[in-house]
Amino acid sequence: MYLNGKQKAAFGIGAVGKDMVYALSASYVMYYYQDLLGLPAAFVGTILMIARIFDAFNDPFMGVLVAKTKSRWGRFRPWLLSGTVLNAFVTYLMFKAPQLEQGGLMVFFTIIYILWGMTYTMMDIPYWSMIPAVTDTPKDRENLSVIGRTCAGVGSALVQVGTLMLVGFFGGGNERQGFAMVALVISIIFIIAEIICCLFVKERQQTRMETVSVGEMFRSLFRNDQAMITVLAILMINSALYITSNLVIYFFKYDMGGAGWVGNYTLFTTLGGGTQILGMMVVYPLLRKKLSNTRIFNVALCMSILGYALLLLICFTGLGGSLPAICVPGVLIFAANGILSVLTTVFLSGTADYAELKTGHREESVIFSMQTFVVKAASGLAVFITGLGLDLIGLVGNTEETGEIVQQAASTILGLRLLMTIIPIVLLAVALFFFNRKFILTDERAAQIAQELQARRAEQAQK
């Protein structure tokens, strides 16, 4: 079954909406609760990590619930729509925290963030699970993965580029009020986008998914070695990215500093977001004409590592205050991440075929529940490292709306630079090492598996 342009566009619109709300949470929740509301950074990071551990149990249950769902709207769309509405509401509440003492605010943040993770899972697993369920054509699946990841990059970029400027516009100098209004606008866009996705993207009627117990699901995941190595790569790559996205706002505010730090941050994130989209839409397709997906994956990982190494070098050569100089490694990092986000989705989608060939069971929601969990786990790990790191280096936040930026100690600035570069380099190097040792789903092998499955299904249909 081939997909038409309307279905592809609707799927892409859904990605824009859901990644706008995800980017707001992943990039600004630490800044909002630590820098603006004054909670200890290590506490915020710890709660985020605990929430991710909770999601380790929530995500698999969600995968099973989706697999067992039967409705006139299919398996995926009821969860996609209901999860969207709930998550939009929770997102708004998360960035409109009530005026509480520190103890009360800690309790509020703990509850609201766990709820955010649960409701995001409700819509994210069904969304990505639709890729192998709406088409059985490998090329269409790859195209849909590219569209989904490209449009997700657009949504993320829009938030990265516009958030602080809109916070200033809506808040009139009050960042706390500004964040509440931005969260409201993004939540409304989110709901509209997923409604469009639900209206036009439909799964194939003949799609078959096994309904399994949670225990069997975990066993099947551990048997799927290719899904597990892809999941490891996603964890390392996204952890590196989220550490950068959580720390870069502090870098521009306290390291580069100055009255125009918001403008510099906005220009950098605009360039980064645009480069990430170009990586998905232009660089990846161009490389794909000449190279295999596995080769492109290695090139992109090396390009990202080079970008971080160059950023570290620039910070220690006196060019750290130059926006053009900082943008050079930024281009390498963001372009590489755009490519990698497409490829990890393509690889993960291919592991559904791999699992079916090995076990006879087709478990899209099982596999993609791991993607949702791992992406959120990466975010939690990154913010935990960020929070612990910010407390260790002694960063002092701007909890009072005085308009003056707190001057940080030289040791704090040094620690900030190291946190933002060394840890991502290590994580990406781990991904590069294990991927090259363990991953076997080359282009040729993936095509062979798809052909074998089509032949098996045709044989079963004749019986």
N, C-alpha and C positions, 0 to 999 in steps of 0.2 A: 504494500500500500504506500503510495507516494503522497507527500504532503504538499498542499497548495500554499500560495503566498499569504493568504489570509490567516491560515493556521500558524505559519511561521512567525508572522508579525504579532499575532496575539500572544504566542509563547514568549517572544522577545519583550513585549510590553509587560507581561507578568514578571519577568526577570528584573526589569527596570524598577518596578514598584517594590518588590521584595528586597532588593539589595540596597535601595535607598534607606529603608528602615533598619536593615542590618548594619549598614555603614554608620548610621547615626549612633547606634548602640556600641558597635565595636570600636569606633574612633573617638567618641566623646564621653562615654560613661565615666571613665577614669577622671578625665579633666573636669567634668561637671561636679562629681561628688567629692573629689580631692581638692582641686584648685579653687572651685567656687564655693562649695558647701563646707569644706574644712574637715572631711573625714580623713583619718590616716590612710595613706596610700596602700600600706601593707594590708590593712583591713579590707579595703575595696578589692584588692587583688585576690585575697584569700577567699572572700565570698564568691567572687567570679569563678575561682577554681572549684569550690564546693558545688556551685550550681552546675558546673560541667560534669562533676562526678554523678550528681543526681541525674543528669541527662543521659549518663551511661545506661541507666535503667529505663528512663522515659523513652528514649529514641527507639530501642528495640521493640518495646510494647506498641509504639506508634506504628512501626513497620508491620507488625502482626495485625493490628487493627485495620490498617489499610488493605492488607492482603485478604482479610475476611469480609470486607465491606461489599455488599451487593445492593445496588440501588439503580433507579432509572437513569441517574446521572453518572453511573459508572463507579469505579472504586475510588478515584482520585479527587474529583471535583467537589464532592460534599465536604471533605476534610480541608481542601485547599481554601474554599470560601469561608467556612466557619472559623478555621484557624487564623485567617487573615483579619477578620473582624475583631476577634478577641485580642490578637497581637497588636493591632493598631491602637486599641483602647489602652492596653497595658503600656505600650510605648509612650503614649501621651502622658500617662500618670507617672512614668519613670522620670520624665524630664519636667515634671511639674510637682516636685517634691514639696510637701507641706513644711511650714516653719516649725521645726522641732528642736529640742535639745539634742546633743550628740548621741546619747543613748537611744532615744526614740528614732532618730534618723537612721541609726545603724539597723534597727529592727525593720523599719520601713524599706530600706534598700535591700536587705536580705530577702524579704518576702517578694517585693516587686520584681527583683531580678530573676528569681527562680520561676515566677509566673511568666516572665518574658521568655525564658528559655523553653518552657513547656508549650506555650502558645505558638512560638515560632516553629517549633518542631512539627506541630499539627499541620502547618501549611507547606513547610519546606520539603519534607519527605515526599508527599504526593506530587509536588511540582517536579522534582528531578526524576521521580520514578516514571513519569509519563514519557520520558524520552524513548526507552525501548518498548513502551506499551502502545504508542501511537503509530509506530511504523516498524516494519521488520526489514527495512532496507538499510544496510550498513552505511551507505553514503548519506542517506537522509538523517541517520542518527548522528553522524559526524557533523553534518550541516546544522542540525538542531542544537547540538552541543556548542558549536561555534556561535550560533545566534544567541543562545541562552547566556553563555559566558560573556559575549561581547556586550549584550544589553545589560547584563548584571554589572559589567564594568562601567557602562554609561550611568546607571543608577548610583553606583558607588562614587563615581567621579563628580556627579552633580552635588552630592552631599558634601564631599571633600572640598569642592570649590566654593560652594555657596553658603555653607552653614554659618561660619563666623561673620560674614558680611550681613546675612539675614538676621543673625542674632543681634548685631549692632543696630540694624534697621528697625526690627520689631521692639527691641528692648530699650532703645534710646539711651544707651549707656548702662543699662541694667542687664547684665548677661543672663542672670537667672530667669528673668521674665522673657528675654529673647529666646532662650532655649525652649521654653514652654510653647511659644507660638510656632517655632520652627518644627517642633515635634508634632504639633497639631496639623500643620500643613502637609507634612510628609505622610502622616497617618491617613489623611484623606486621599492623597494621591495613591497610596498603597492599596486601599480598598477598591478604588476605581480601576486600577491596573489589573488586579486579580479577577474582578468581575469580567473584564474583557477577555482575559485568558480562559476563564471557565466557560464563557459563551461560545468560543470558537475552537478550542482544542479538545478533541474527543479521542478516547482510546479506541483501538480496534475491537470490534465485537468478539473476535475469536481469541483475544488475548487471554492467556491462561496463567494464573498465579497460584502457587501452592500455599495453603494455609498451614502453618507449622507452629509448634509451641516455641516459646522464647528459648528454652534450652536447646531445642533442635536447631533454631536459627543461629545461635552462637556456634554450635558445632559445625553447621554448614559454612559459616564465615571462616572459621579456622581451617576448614578443609580447602577453602578457596584461597590458595596461596597468592594468586595474582591480585585478588581483591585486597588482601592484607598488605602486600607491598605497595600497592597504589595508595591505600589508606595511610601508610607510613609516610609516603612522599607528600601527600596532602597535608598531614600534620606538620611536617618540618617546614614546608614552603609557606603555609599560612601562618605558622607561628612567627617565622621571620618577618613576614609582611606586617602582621598585627603589632609586633614589637616596634617596628618602624613607624607605623601609623599612629600608635599611642604616644611615642616619644617625640615625633617631629614637631608637634605643636609646642612642646616645652623647649625644643631646640630653637625655634624661631622666636619664642617669647622671651627666653632667658639667656640664650647664647648670642644669637644675632641681635636681638633686642631692638630698642629704638621705638619711637612713636609710630613708625610705619610697619611694625611687625605683622599686623593682621594683613596688610597689603602684600607683603613679601610671602607670607604663608599662603595666601590665596593664589598668588601667581605661581608659586611652586606646585601647589596641589592641582591647579588648572593644567599646568604643563604635564604633571604626572598622570592625571586622569586622561588627558588627551593622548599621551604616549601609550598608556595602557590599552586604550581602545584601538589605537593604530597597531599595536602589537597583535591584537586579536584579529582585526579586520584586514590589515594590509601585510604586516610582516609575516605572520603565520601562513596565510595563503600563498605568499611568494615563496617562502621556504618550502612549503608543502609540495610545490611543483618539482622540486629537485631533491628533497631529502625525505627520509622516512620519519614517521612520528617519533620514534625512539631517538633518532639522531637529533631532531629538532629539540627534544626534551633536554638532552645533554648540553646542546649549545646554549639554550636559554638558562639553564642552571649555572653554567660557567659565566655567562654574561652578567647574571645577577651577583654572583660572588665578586666578579671584577668591579662592579659598580660600588659595592660596599667597601671594598679595599681602597678604591679611589676616593670615596667619601672620607674615609679615615685619614688618608694621606693629605687631602685638602685641608682638613681641620687642623692638622699639625704643621702646615706650611704657611700659615698666616692668611690663607684665602677663605677661611671659614666664615668670614663676614661678607663675602662676595656672593650675591645671589646667582649671577651667571655661572660662577665656578661650581656652586652647589648643585645647580641644575644639570650639569653634565653627568655625574654619577646617577642623579635622579632619573634621567632618561633611560639609562641602561637598566636600572632596577625595575622601573615601572613597565617598560616594554617587555622585559623578560617575564614579569609576573603575568602580564596579559596573555602571553603565549602559554605559560605554564598552566594557567587556570583553564584554558581550553583543553589542553592535552590531558590533564588529570580527569576531566569529565569524560573525554573520549575513551581513555583507558578504563575508567570505572564502568562505563556502559558496556565495554567489551567483555568485562569479567562476568556479566550476566550470562552471555552466551557461553563463556568458558565453563561456568558452573553448571549450566544446563547440559552441556555435552558430557561433563564428568559424572553428574549425579542424576540427571533426568528431571531435576526440579528447576523451575524458573522463578527466581526470587528477586525481582527488581527492587521492591520496597525494602527487603532485607539488606541488599547491597547499598542502596542509596540512603538508608537510615544510617549506615556507617559514615557516609560522606557528611551528612548533616551533623552527626555527633562529632566527627573529627574536626570539622571546620569550627564548630563551637568550642570543642576542647582546645583547639589551637588558639582561639581568641581568649579563652580562660587562662591557658598557660602563659600567653603573651602578656596579659594584663597582670597576672600574678607576678611574673618576672619584672614587669614595669613597676608595679606598686612596691614590691620589695626593694627593687633597685633605687627608686626615688627616695625611699626612706633611708636606705643605706648611704646614699651620696649626700643626704641632708638637704634636699630641695625644699624650699619654703614657698608655699602657695599663696596666691593673691585672694584671700577669702573676703577681704574688704574692698568695696567698690570705691577706691580712692582715685583711680585713674593713673596711679604710679605703679610701675613694675618693680617688684622686689628684686634687689640686687643679690645674686647668688655668689657663693664663695668660689674661688678658682678651682678648688678640688671638686666641687659640685659640677662645674662645667666640664671638667675633665672626665668625671664619671659618666656624665650624660652622653658625651661623645663615644666613649667606649661601649656603653650599653647599647647604643643605637647601631653599632657596626659589628663588633666582635661576635656577639651572640648570634645575629642572623647569619654571619659567615659560617659559623660552626654548624648551625642547623641545616643550611643548604648543602654543606659538604657531606653531612650524614645522608641526606636524601640522594645525593649523587652517587655515593658509595654503594648503598644498598640497592638502588634501582639498577645499576649496572651489573650487580651480582645476581639478582633474583628475578628480574622482570623478563618474561619470555613472549609476551603477546605482541610480537612484531606485526607490521602491516600484513605480511604474507600469512602468518599464523592466524590472525583475526579473520581474514577473508576465507581461509580454509575452514575454520570453525563455523562461520556463517553458512557456507555451502553444505557442510555436513548436517547442520541442523535443519536446513530447508529440505534436504533429502529425507531426513528422518521424519519430519512433520508430514511431508507428502505421503510417505509410506504409511504412517499412522492414519492419515485421513482416508486412505483406501481400504482400511480394515473395517 
